[in-house]
Amino acid sequence: MEKFKKNIYSIYNLINDEDNKKSASLIDTKIVLKQYLSYYIYRIITKYMKMIELSTSSDDIDYVMRLLRIPKGHNRELNYPMIGKMTNENDILDMIILGGINIFEKVTNFLNTLDKKNKQSKYQEFFIFLKEKELSVILKDLMDLQKLIPGLSVSIIRPNYLDDNQI
């Protein structure tokens, strides 16, 4: 888990290092990369939602879901269709990524408190998943997401809201 979190954080830092390189481009690639990294983290969270709900507070999960603009009534264990709905605000994307890394940190702490027998039997699938996610595999996954899910970004005209009552 530590290696996985380190890989996600290093990709995040690599994207942020692009801040120093100002380019006159029509498309802000840094925002696009952060959107797909945020979506990748969201997909992992929903895939292992039952374990994450056991290891973190509901407020942490609600915080990330609210930043992603996922309605409260949506079933957390199912992926919400994000095409055309992912925010394009840099600060919110940073909070989503760092909030996801924080959730992974709490999952690590939870799994460290379990005894070895219980950990290996109940969460074997999760450990196999993490073992497969080397840095090169994560980067390949992000490239695949960009190919399979184009148009993740929200339209510039759609208002940004973080509370369902503001709709």
Secondary structure, 3 states (H helix, E strand, C coil): CHHHHHHHHHHHHHHHHHHHCCCCCCCCHHHHHHHHHHHHHHHHHHHCHHHHHHHCCHHHHHHHHHHCCCCCCCCCCCCCCCCCCECCCHHHHHHHHHHHHHHHHHHHHHHHHCCHHHHHHHCHHHHHHHHHCCHHHHHHHHHHHHHHCCCCECCCCCCCCCCHHHC
